[in-house]
Amino acid sequence: MTILPACSTPIIGQTSAADTAKSIGHVKPSKADTCETQKQVAEQSSRIDTIISGKEQVYKADCKPAPQSAKVS
């Protein structure tokens, strides 16, 4: 542990972005999720794996948005 002279906050250690991304892990998508949720899970997994690998990873949700129901006035 290092204590900086002008600061009383101890610095425990440095964690790399890749280590942090690995510890976050992935959310497992489900077909029961809405299409929007599946898209968000795919986007998050893309970001996490891009940070871990150092190369851009792009995942897409395998879903189609539910049709919008017609509004009755």
Protein Blocks (a to p, Z undefined) as FASTA:
>chain_A
ZZdfkbcbdcfbdcdfklmmmmnopadddfkbcfklmmmmmmmmmmmmmmmnopacdddd
dddddddddddZZ
